[in-house]
Amino acid sequence: MTSSPTATPHNSSGPTIPGLDESSWTADLRNSIDRSFDSTLSRLKELVAIPGIAWPSFDRAPLERSAEAVAELLRSAGLDGVQILACNKADGTPGGPAVVARRAAAAGKPTILLYAHHDVQPAGDETLWESKPFTAVEKDGRLYGRGAADDKAGIMAHVAAYAAVSEVLGDALGLGVTFFFEGEEEAGSPTFRPFLEANREMLRADVIVVADSSNWKVGIPALTTSLRGLVDGVIEVQVLEHAVHSGMYGGPVLDAPTLLSRLIATLHDHEGNVAIEGLVATDNATVDLPEADYRADASVLDGVRLAGSGSIASRLWTKPALSIIGFDAPGVDVASNTLLPRARAKFSLRLAPGQVPSEAMEAVRRHLEANAPFGAKVIFTPGESGNPFQTDTSSAAATVAMWALGEAWGVPAVETGIGGSIPFIADLLELYPHAQILVTGVEDPDSRAHSANESLHLGDFRKAILAEALMLARLNRDGLQGSGA
């Protein structure tokens, strides 16, 4: 992106650590991070080299190696009792290996849980990559490789920030810190909830920092204050008992892919807004994204008209968005002149903050059944669901985070939404209702997470480490005064 959003500057007058004035406090943390940055980057490259993918169709051995490499990082940072833990899935197979380590809080000090995930997306079509996906390559101030941004950089930001605070504060560090590095987030976190329940007391914290989001743009940090929820499912249309010859029978009856396409077309109105009744939608984003920036970031082709109404930021953050992400039909190269009896599609519906997922799922069902084309049989199979999320921006932790981000970048941080979803945050909120949850990240609009040529901006990565170190140092001194936690 090229345009800066409007933002209210936050107070950048940081607290004073005993024995240090304000300027030396930030300077000492910055110097510690700078001295170790080459080592931090080297360790990140080593993590990128491990193709730890939690999908059942992939070899589990690299995922186990990834967990062990992350565990060794924590041991090197001086943490004792590092554990690699997993819970079984519903089918009895093991879930992704999570890495957990704890530093107990001193009396009267809060505990901070630092979350990231070490598993990654598959590389996809490797011919689309300009370098090998699991070989980290530096180019033009960025580090390229699968997981370089999402989310192995999140792990390294947590570890490097903790190391810097430990070095600078020494015995003055009384903050409790728990590291929780998940090993199956990209596979949908199938055992996240049972893992939390099995380790509830060990993971209990006053503040939870989820490092799996993005900044506003290179040079401007952000705290993610809202996330859309998610429901998905499968739509099937049936029109014939069996396939028939398109020449002998075509005309009086339409084939299933055509009818499914007509049904899918009812899901949006003529402007491209989601047309399902009963869904929450608001147009109240506090910052906006210029159309030219969105087009560039999303690689929209020239001449393609953007869908929906309202501000672009609201279309991304506070309104629903529906996509067809899968379609079962014969491939063009193997197609025959046949009227197909049935066709299926998978939809993904992003939900605005304030939406109850079960109500959204039922709204989709009602819409599909009410709009069955030509009386075709419509079968709706609900899939996964996840709650939306909104941060309490008045909390002590959010205030400290905004201050730390602005101090590290040297410009005011902004509060942004993210169009994506992190469904497990709902589990964290349910099990730890008094915890203050912060969603941070190291990505930027050109990081291309989940895509070919994923990358990390190294200058902003260094600043993200400093911001977290500043936040930990301030929470160590001031605690959560006035938070109500």
C-alpha positions as CSV (number, residue, x, y, z in Angstrom):
1,M,0.0,0.0,0.0
2,T,1.1,3.5,-0.6
3,S,-1.2,5.8,1.3
4,S,-1.1,6.3,5.1
5,P,-4.4,5.9,7.0
6,T,-5.7,8.6,9.4
7,A,-4.8,7.6,12.9
8,T,-4.8,9.2,16.3
9,P,-1.2,9.3,17.8
10,H,-0.8,7.4,21.0
11,N,1.2,8.6,24.0
12,S,4.8,7.5,23.3
13,S,6.2,8.6,26.7
14,G,7.2,5.1,28.0
15,P,7.6,4.1,31.6
16,T,10.9,4.1,33.4
17,I,12.6,0.9,34.4
18,P,14.4,1.2,37.7
19,G,18.0,2.2,37.1
20,L,17.3,3.3,33.5
21,D,16.0,6.5,32.1
22,E,13.4,6.4,29.3
23,S,15.8,6.9,26.4
24,S,18.3,4.2,27.6
25,W,15.5,1.8,28.2
26,T,14.4,1.7,24.6
27,A,18.0,2.1,23.4
28,D,19.2,-0.9,25.4
29,L,16.5,-3.2,24.1
30,R,17.1,-2.0,20.6
31,N,20.8,-2.6,20.9
32,S,20.3,-6.1,22.3
33,I,18.0,-6.9,19.4
34,D,20.4,-5.5,16.8
35,R,23.3,-7.4,18.2
36,S,21.5,-10.7,18.0
37,F,19.6,-10.0,14.8
38,D,21.9,-11.9,12.5
39,S,21.5,-14.9,14.8
40,T,17.7,-14.5,14.9
41,L,17.6,-14.4,11.1
42,S,19.8,-17.4,10.8
43,R,17.5,-19.4,13.2
44,L,14.5,-18.3,11.1
45,K,16.1,-19.5,8.0
46,E,16.7,-22.9,9.7
47,L,13.0,-23.1,10.6
48,V,12.0,-22.2,7.0
49,A,14.1,-25.2,5.7
50,I,11.8,-27.7,7.6
51,P,8.6,-28.4,5.6
52,G,6.4,-29.1,8.6
53,I,2.9,-29.5,7.2
54,A,0.1,-30.8,9.5
55,W,-2.2,-32.0,6.7
56,P,-3.0,-35.7,7.0
57,S,-1.9,-36.3,3.4
58,F,1.7,-35.2,4.2
59,D,4.6,-37.0,5.9
60,R,4.5,-36.2,9.7
61,A,8.2,-36.6,10.2
62,P,9.1,-33.0,9.0
63,L,6.4,-31.6,11.4
64,E,8.1,-33.5,14.3
65,R,11.5,-32.1,13.3
66,S,9.9,-28.6,13.2
67,A,8.6,-29.0,16.7
68,E,12.0,-30.2,18.0
69,A,13.8,-27.3,16.3
70,V,11.4,-24.8,18.0
71,A,11.9,-26.6,21.3
72,E,15.6,-26.1,21.0
73,L,15.1,-22.4,20.3
74,L,13.4,-22.1,23.6
75,R,16.0,-24.1,25.4
76,S,18.7,-21.8,23.9
77,A,16.8,-18.8,25.3
78,G,17.3,-20.2,28.8
79,L,13.9,-21.8,29.4
80,D,13.7,-25.0,31.4
81,G,11.1,-27.7,31.1
82,V,10.4,-27.2,27.4
83,Q,7.8,-29.8,26.3
84,I,6.5,-31.1,23.0
85,L,2.8,-32.1,23.5
86,A,0.0,-33.4,21.4
87,C,-3.6,-34.5,21.8
88,N,-5.4,-37.1,19.7
89,K,-7.9,-36.2,17.0
90,A,-11.4,-37.6,17.0
91,D,-10.2,-40.5,14.9
92,G,-7.5,-41.4,17.3
93,T,-4.6,-40.1,15.3
94,P,-2.2,-37.6,16.9
95,G,-2.7,-33.9,16.4
96,G,0.1,-31.6,15.5
97,P,2.9,-31.4,18.0
98,A,2.8,-28.2,20.1
99,V,5.8,-26.7,21.9
100,V,5.2,-25.3,25.4
101,A,7.6,-23.6,27.9
102,R,6.9,-21.5,31.0
103,R,8.7,-18.9,33.1
104,A,6.7,-18.5,36.3
105,A,5.6,-15.1,37.4
106,A,6.9,-13.4,40.5
107,A,4.4,-12.4,43.2
108,G,2.1,-9.7,41.9
109,K,3.3,-9.9,38.3
110,P,1.0,-10.9,35.4
111,T,1.6,-13.8,33.1
112,I,1.8,-13.3,29.3
113,L,1.0,-16.2,26.9
114,L,2.9,-15.8,23.6
115,Y,1.3,-17.8,20.8
116,A,2.4,-18.6,17.2
117,H,2.4,-21.7,15.1
118,H,5.3,-23.6,13.5
119,D,3.3,-25.6,10.9
120,V,3.0,-24.1,7.4
121,Q,0.9,-24.3,4.3
122,P,2.0,-26.7,1.5
123,A,4.2,-25.0,-1.2
124,G,1.6,-25.5,-3.9
125,D,2.7,-25.2,-7.5
126,E,6.5,-24.8,-7.1
127,T,6.8,-23.5,-10.7
128,L,5.2,-20.3,-9.4
129,W,8.0,-19.7,-6.9
130,E,11.0,-17.6,-7.9
131,S,13.2,-19.6,-5.4
132,K,12.8,-22.9,-3.7
133,P,9.9,-22.6,-1.2
134,F,11.8,-24.3,1.7
135,T,15.1,-22.5,1.1
136,A,15.1,-19.1,2.7
137,V,16.4,-16.4,0.3
138,E,17.2,-12.8,1.1
139,K,16.4,-10.3,-1.7
140,D,15.8,-6.6,-1.7
141,G,15.3,-6.4,2.1
142,R,12.9,-9.3,2.2
143,L,13.2,-13.0,3.2
144,Y,11.5,-15.4,0.9
145,G,10.3,-18.9,1.8
146,R,7.3,-20.8,3.0
147,G,6.6,-19.9,6.6
148,A,9.1,-17.0,6.5
149,A,6.2,-14.7,7.4
150,D,3.4,-17.1,8.4
151,D,4.2,-17.9,11.1
152,K,7.8,-18.9,11.8
153,A,8.6,-15.2,12.0
154,G,6.0,-14.9,14.7
155,I,7.9,-17.6,16.7
156,M,11.2,-15.8,16.2
157,A,9.7,-12.4,17.2
158,H,8.4,-13.9,20.5
159,V,11.7,-15.7,21.2
160,A,14.0,-12.7,20.3
161,A,11.8,-10.2,22.2
162,Y,12.0,-12.4,25.3
163,A,15.7,-12.8,25.0
164,A,16.2,-9.0,24.7
165,V,14.1,-8.3,27.8
166,S,15.8,-11.0,29.8
167,E,19.2,-9.6,28.9
168,V,18.3,-5.9,29.6
169,L,16.3,-6.4,32.8
170,G,18.1,-9.4,34.3
171,D,16.8,-10.1,37.8
172,A,14.3,-7.2,37.5
173,L,12.2,-9.4,35.1
174,G,9.4,-10.9,37.2
175,L,6.8,-11.2,34.4
176,G,5.4,-14.6,33.9
177,V,5.9,-15.8,30.3
178,T,4.4,-18.9,28.6
179,F,5.3,-19.9,25.1
180,F,2.7,-21.9,23.1
181,F,3.7,-22.7,19.6
182,E,1.0,-24.7,17.9
183,G,1.7,-27.4,15.3
184,E,-1.5,-27.7,13.3
185,E,-3.0,-24.2,12.7
186,E,-2.8,-24.4,9.0
187,A,-4.7,-27.7,9.1
188,G,-7.6,-26.0,11.0
189,S,-6.4,-26.6,14.6
190,P,-8.4,-29.9,14.9
191,T,-7.1,-30.6,18.5
192,F,-6.8,-27.0,19.7
193,R,-9.8,-27.1,22.1
194,P,-8.9,-30.5,23.7
195,F,-5.3,-29.4,24.0
196,L,-6.4,-26.3,25.9
197,E,-8.7,-28.3,28.1
198,A,-5.9,-30.9,28.8
199,N,-3.4,-28.1,29.6
200,R,-5.7,-25.4,30.9
201,E,-3.8,-24.4,34.0
202,M,-0.4,-24.5,32.4
203,L,-1.6,-22.1,29.6
204,R,-3.6,-19.8,31.9
205,A,-2.5,-16.2,31.4
206,D,-3.6,-12.6,32.0
207,V,-2.6,-11.5,28.5
208,I,-2.5,-13.6,25.3
209,V,-0.5,-12.3,22.4
210,V,-1.4,-14.1,19.1
211,A,1.3,-13.2,16.6
212,D,-0.4,-14.3,13.4
213,S,-1.7,-11.2,11.7
214,S,-0.4,-8.3,9.6
215,N,0.6,-4.7,9.8
216,W,-1.1,-1.9,7.9
217,K,1.7,-1.6,5.4
218,V,5.5,-1.5,5.4
219,G,6.5,1.3,7.8
220,I,3.2,1.5,9.6
221,P,2.4,-0.9,12.4
222,A,-1.1,-2.1,13.4
223,L,-2.9,-3.9,16.1
224,T,-5.6,-6.1,14.7
225,T,-8.7,-5.3,16.7
226,S,-11.3,-7.3,14.7
227,L,-11.4,-10.6,12.9
228,R,-14.2,-12.0,10.8
229,G,-15.7,-15.3,11.7
230,L,-16.2,-18.2,9.3
231,V,-18.7,-20.8,8.2
232,D,-18.2,-23.2,5.3
233,G,-20.1,-26.1,3.8
234,V,-21.0,-28.0,0.7
235,I,-23.9,-27.3,-1.7
236,E,-25.0,-30.2,-3.9
237,V,-27.6,-30.0,-6.7
238,Q,-29.2,-33.1,-8.1
239,V,-31.4,-33.2,-11.2
240,L,-31.2,-36.7,-12.7
241,E,-31.0,-40.2,-11.4
242,H,-28.1,-40.8,-13.7
243,A,-26.1,-39.2,-16.5
244,V,-27.7,-39.1,-20.0
245,H,-26.6,-38.2,-23.5
246,S,-26.7,-34.4,-24.0
247,G,-27.8,-34.8,-27.6
248,M,-30.6,-37.3,-27.0
249,Y,-32.0,-35.5,-23.9
250,G,-30.6,-32.0,-23.8
251,G,-33.0,-29.1,-23.9
252,P,-36.0,-29.9,-21.7
253,V,-33.8,-30.4,-18.7
254,L,-30.7,-28.4,-17.5
255,D,-27.6,-30.2,-16.3
256,A,-26.6,-30.1,-12.6
257,P,-23.5,-27.8,-13.1
258,T,-25.7,-25.2,-14.9
259,L,-28.3,-25.3,-12.2
260,L,-25.7,-25.2,-9.4
261,S,-24.2,-22.1,-11.2
262,R,-27.6,-20.5,-11.2
263,L,-28.0,-21.2,-7.5
264,I,-24.5,-19.8,-6.7
265,A,-25.4,-16.7,-8.6
266,T,-28.2,-15.9,-6.1
267,L,-25.7,-15.6,-3.3
268,H,-24.7,-12.0,-4.4
269,D,-26.8,-9.1,-5.5
270,H,-26.1,-7.1,-8.7
271,E,-23.5,-5.0,-6.9
272,G,-21.7,-8.0,-5.5
273,N,-22.9,-7.7,-1.9
274,V,-23.7,-11.0,-0.2
275,A,-27.5,-11.4,-0.7
276,I,-28.3,-13.8,2.2
277,E,-30.8,-12.4,4.6
278,G,-30.0,-12.3,8.3
279,L,-26.3,-11.7,8.1
280,V,-24.6,-8.9,10.2
281,A,-23.0,-6.2,8.1
282,T,-21.8,-2.7,9.1
283,D,-19.9,0.1,7.3
284,N,-18.0,1.6,10.2
285,A,-14.3,0.9,9.6
286,T,-12.2,3.6,11.3
287,V,-9.6,3.7,8.6
288,D,-10.0,3.2,4.8
289,L,-8.0,1.5,2.1
290,P,-7.6,3.4,-1.2
291,E,-9.0,1.5,-4.1
292,A,-5.7,1.7,-6.0
293,D,-3.9,0.2,-3.0
294,Y,-6.4,-2.7,-2.7
295,R,-6.1,-3.4,-6.4
296,A,-2.3,-3.6,-6.2
297,D,-2.3,-5.7,-3.1
298,A,-4.9,-8.1,-4.4
299,S,-3.5,-8.2,-7.9
300,V,-6.8,-7.3,-9.4
301,L,-6.7,-7.2,-13.2
302,D,-7.3,-4.0,-15.1
303,G,-10.9,-3.5,-16.0
304,V,-12.3,-5.8,-13.2
305,R,-14.9,-3.8,-11.3
306,L,-14.8,-4.2,-7.5
307,A,-17.7,-5.9,-5.8
308,G,-19.9,-4.7,-3.0
309,S,-20.8,-1.3,-1.5
310,G,-19.5,0.9,1.3
311,S,-15.9,1.6,2.1
312,I,-13.3,-1.0,1.0
313,A,-12.1,-1.4,4.5
314,S,-15.6,-2.3,5.7
315,R,-16.0,-4.7,2.8
316,L,-12.9,-6.4,4.1
317,W,-13.4,-6.3,7.8
318,T,-17.0,-5.6,8.9
319,K,-19.2,-7.1,6.2
320,P,-19.7,-10.7,5.2
321,A,-17.8,-12.1,2.2
322,L,-18.7,-15.4,0.4
323,S,-16.5,-17.3,-2.0
324,I,-16.9,-20.6,-3.9
325,I,-13.6,-22.4,-3.1
326,G,-14.2,-25.7,-4.7
327,F,-16.3,-27.1,-7.5
328,D,-16.8,-30.8,-8.5
329,A,-17.2,-31.2,-12.2
330,P,-15.3,-33.1,-14.9
331,G,-12.2,-31.4,-16.1
332,V,-12.2,-29.8,-19.5
333,D,-9.7,-32.3,-20.9
334,V,-11.9,-35.3,-20.0
335,A,-15.4,-33.8,-20.6
336,S,-17.9,-35.8,-22.6
337,N,-21.2,-34.8,-24.1
338,T,-23.2,-35.8,-21.1
339,L,-25.9,-34.2,-19.0
340,L,-24.4,-34.5,-15.5
341,P,-26.9,-35.6,-12.8
342,R,-25.3,-33.9,-9.8
343,A,-22.7,-31.2,-9.0
344,R,-21.2,-30.0,-5.8
345,A,-19.5,-26.8,-4.7
346,K,-17.8,-25.8,-1.4
347,F,-18.5,-22.3,-0.1
348,S,-16.6,-20.2,2.5
349,L,-18.5,-17.4,4.2
350,R,-16.6,-14.8,6.3
351,L,-18.7,-13.3,9.0
352,A,-18.7,-9.8,10.3
353,P,-18.0,-9.1,14.0
354,G,-21.1,-9.6,16.0
355,Q,-22.4,-12.5,13.9
356,V,-23.3,-15.8,15.6
357,P,-21.9,-18.6,13.3
358,S,-24.8,-21.0,13.9
359,E,-27.3,-18.3,12.8
360,A,-25.2,-17.6,9.7
361,M,-25.1,-21.3,8.8
362,E,-28.9,-21.5,9.1
363,A,-29.3,-18.4,7.0
364,V,-27.3,-20.0,4.2
365,R,-29.4,-23.1,4.4
366,R,-32.6,-21.2,4.2
367,H,-31.4,-19.1,1.2
368,L,-30.2,-22.2,-0.8
369,E,-33.4,-24.1,-0.2
370,A,-35.6,-21.1,-1.1
371,N,-33.7,-20.5,-4.3
372,A,-33.5,-24.1,-5.7
373,P,-33.4,-23.5,-9.5
374,F,-36.1,-25.3,-11.6
375,G,-37.1,-27.3,-8.7
376,A,-33.7,-29.1,-8.5
377,K,-33.0,-31.1,-5.4
378,V,-30.6,-29.1,-3.2
379,I,-28.6,-30.8,-0.4
380,F,-26.8,-28.6,2.1
381,T,-24.0,-30.0,4.2
382,P,-22.7,-27.7,6.9
383,G,-19.0,-27.7,7.6
384,E,-16.7,-25.8,10.0
385,S,-17.5,-22.6,11.8
386,G,-15.6,-20.1,13.8
387,N,-16.6,-16.9,15.8
388,P,-15.6,-13.4,14.9
389,F,-13.5,-11.4,17.3
390,Q,-13.2,-7.8,18.6
391,T,-10.5,-6.5,20.9
392,D,-11.4,-4.4,23.9
393,T,-9.2,-1.4,22.8
394,S,-9.6,0.3,26.2
395,S,-7.8,-2.6,28.0
396,A,-4.5,-2.0,29.7
397,A,-2.8,-4.6,27.4
398,A,-4.1,-3.0,24.2
399,T,-3.0,0.5,25.4
400,V,0.5,-0.8,26.1
401,A,0.6,-2.6,22.7
402,M,-0.4,0.5,20.8
403,W,2.3,2.5,22.6
404,A,5.0,-0.1,22.0
405,L,4.2,-0.4,18.3
406,G,4.4,3.4,17.8
407,E,7.6,3.6,19.8
408,A,9.3,0.8,17.8
409,W,8.2,2.1,14.3
410,G,8.5,5.8,15.1
411,V,5.0,6.5,13.7
412,P,1.6,6.1,15.3
413,A,0.1,2.6,15.2
414,V,-3.3,2.1,13.7
415,E,-6.2,-0.2,14.8
416,T,-7.3,-2.4,11.9
417,G,-9.5,-5.3,11.1
418,I,-8.5,-8.3,9.2
419,G,-10.8,-10.1,6.7
420,G,-9.5,-13.5,7.7
421,S,-10.5,-15.6,10.7
422,I,-8.7,-17.1,13.7
423,P,-11.5,-19.4,15.0
424,F,-9.5,-20.7,18.0
425,I,-9.6,-17.3,19.6
426,A,-13.2,-18.1,20.6
427,D,-11.8,-21.1,22.5
428,L,-9.3,-18.9,24.3
429,L,-12.0,-16.4,25.2
430,E,-14.3,-19.2,26.5
431,L,-11.7,-20.9,28.7
432,Y,-9.9,-17.7,29.8
433,P,-12.7,-15.1,29.9
434,H,-10.7,-12.6,31.9
435,A,-7.6,-12.7,29.6
436,Q,-6.9,-9.7,27.5
437,I,-6.2,-10.9,23.9
438,L,-3.9,-9.0,21.5
439,V,-3.6,-10.0,17.8
440,T,-0.3,-8.8,16.4
441,G,1.8,-9.9,13.4
442,V,4.9,-9.5,11.3
443,E,3.3,-9.6,7.8
444,D,2.5,-6.8,5.4
445,P,0.3,-6.6,2.3
446,D,3.1,-8.0,0.1
447,S,3.9,-11.0,2.3
448,R,1.7,-13.3,0.2
449,A,1.0,-15.8,3.0
450,H,-0.4,-19.1,1.7
451,S,0.7,-18.1,-1.8
452,A,3.8,-18.6,-3.9
453,N,6.8,-16.3,-3.1
454,E,5.8,-15.8,0.6
455,S,8.1,-13.2,2.1
456,L,8.9,-11.2,5.2
457,H,10.0,-7.5,5.3
458,L,13.2,-7.7,7.4
459,G,13.1,-4.1,8.5
460,D,9.6,-4.4,9.9
461,F,10.5,-7.8,11.4
462,R,13.2,-6.1,13.5
463,K,10.7,-3.4,14.6
464,A,8.2,-6.1,15.5
465,I,10.7,-7.7,17.8
466,L,11.4,-4.3,19.5
467,A,7.7,-3.6,19.9
468,E,7.1,-6.8,21.7
469,A,10.2,-6.3,23.9
470,L,8.9,-2.9,24.8
471,M,5.5,-4.3,25.6
472,L,6.9,-7.0,27.8
473,A,9.2,-4.6,29.6
474,R,6.3,-2.2,30.3
475,L,4.0,-4.9,31.5
476,N,6.8,-6.2,33.7
477,R,6.9,-2.8,35.4
478,D,3.3,-1.6,35.4
479,G,1.4,-4.8,35.3
480,L,-2.3,-4.5,34.2
481,Q,-3.2,-1.5,36.3
482,G,-6.8,-0.5,35.7
483,S,-7.5,-3.4,33.4
484,G,-10.1,-5.1,35.5
485,A,-8.6,-8.5,34.6
